Amino acid sequence: MRSGSTKHFFKRISEVVTAAVICGAVFNSFSWELSADYESDIAELENRQAQIQAEREQVEADLAEYESNVEMYDEYLEKYDEKMKLQEEEINNVQQQISLLDEDIADLEDQIAVKEQEVQTGIEEFKERLRVMYMTGNDSIASMLVGSTDFYDILARTELVERISRHDNDMIDDLNEKISDLNADKQKLEEEKLEAEHKRAVANGVLEKLQETYRGHEETKQWYENQAQMQRERTAELDEEEARNEEELQEFIRKEQEANERKREEERKRREEERKRQEEERRRQEEERKRQEEEERKRLEEEAEAQGEEYIPEDIDLEPENDTDSYEEDEDSYEDDYDDYDDYAPGSSQGFVWPCPNVRNITDGYGYRSIAEEGGSSDFHKGIDINKPDCYGEQIVAAASGTVITASNTGNGYGIHVVIDHGDKISTLYGHMSECCVSVGDEVSQGQTIGYIGSTGYAYGNHCHFEVRVNGQTTDPLNYVSMG
């Protein structure tokens, strides 16, 4: 009786425990599928963000090249504008020369016309005298002879006629010579004018080429400006798309973190309920054992009394006769792997202060760890994670004085984070901030607030990821800071 009842009792406990494990496995499977869905969306968005970043880098490189070419063609246009102004000045000078030559030629033409008119008048007068002399014929000679008083008088009159004739001829010859000189001067001026007009034509040709080149540079510059504007517009589009993706990414990360938090909370509740259930089962087991022990004792007393013997009580062992584990071992197997608030023992301090004055718990230490949210995968944790319930917005301070060398969200998983150089090749990193309140180049003092706890970047809840780096290599932060 005793053996059969005990075995039945522990068999029932084993069945209950097995059912609880199966339920937990089903729950974990569902939670993992939920997390996997978020991880797929997050991975897709992160991949798109990487593509946007790569395209932005190319667009920025193209924009820089186009803007450089615009500046280069601005210089070209400035130079050609100066050359065209000089060429126009030269053309104006040549045109002035041509105008002056035209005036000189016109003046000579007027002088030639006057001289030609004088020659024409002299010739007409000479012709008139000849005509008169011809009309009078010998009568004129006879009159000259009759009218003369003596031979000398005749010679004098004859000399006078010859002198008049020579005068007319000399006058006409002189006028013709002057006309010839004037025509020679006119021809020289016309040649000079032709040379100036040729020079003007050449200068106009040069100007036209300069203007053509200038227009070509203007068109090329405009093309580069259009391309640069297109790159600026594309950059704005990429910024908007990146902002939308980042917002959606942060929303998925938040949802994933909330799902993981719910999963951990539900798991904790389930395990707590399981513990309570096991405690209840243990209590019932203890009561059943006592009941059976009391029944056995009574039975033995009755047997002893029936045989007229005195009953001597003995310890009754009602432990299970099979290999079923004890409750204590069962409880150990359900150790809470999801408990975020197990404290690690702090290491020695080397002049650094604890980075989160109001949060004194560590969930993940330095070194290899198993990540429940990622299906139990293992990775090397380069720092310590500091958090507690409702720690969002708690202050983060500089562990030591130094210079801020990073203060931004670089998209490398740390989210909004700060890196401080403390000298002696030692630096500290503070990750996943909700916001930071320092800038690159700031000199910060030990204990100065540099940001606030959050869950930006790759994080499964609000916490501060704290690293210590020596010569650029991470080391255990607990060798430098202490929670005490």
Buried (B, 14 or more C-beta within 10 A) or exposed (E): EBEEBBBEBBEEBBEBBEEBEEEBEEBBEEBBEBBEBBBEBBEEBBEBBEEBEEBBEEBBEBBEBBBEBBEBBBEBBEEBEEBBEEBBEBBEBBBEBBEBBBEBBEBBBEBBEBBBEBBEEBBEEBEEBEEEEEEEEEEBBEEBEEEBEEEEEBEEBEEEBEEEBEEBEEBBEBBBEBBEBBBEBBEBBBEBBEBBBEBBEEBBEBBEEBEEBBEEBBEBBEBBBEBBEBBBEBBEEBEEBBEEBBEBBBEBBBBBBEBBBEBBEEBBEBBEEBBEEBEEBBEEBEEBBEEBBEEBBEEBEEEEEEEEEEBEEEEBEBEBEEEBEEBEEBBEEBEBEBEBEEEBEBBEBEEBBBBBEEBEBBBBBBEEBEEBBBEEEEEEBBBBBBBBEEBBEBBBBBBBBBBBEBBBBEBEBBBBBBBBBBEEEBBBBBBBBBEBBBEEEBEBEBBBBBBBBBBBBBBBBBBBBBBBBEEEEBBBBBBBBBBE
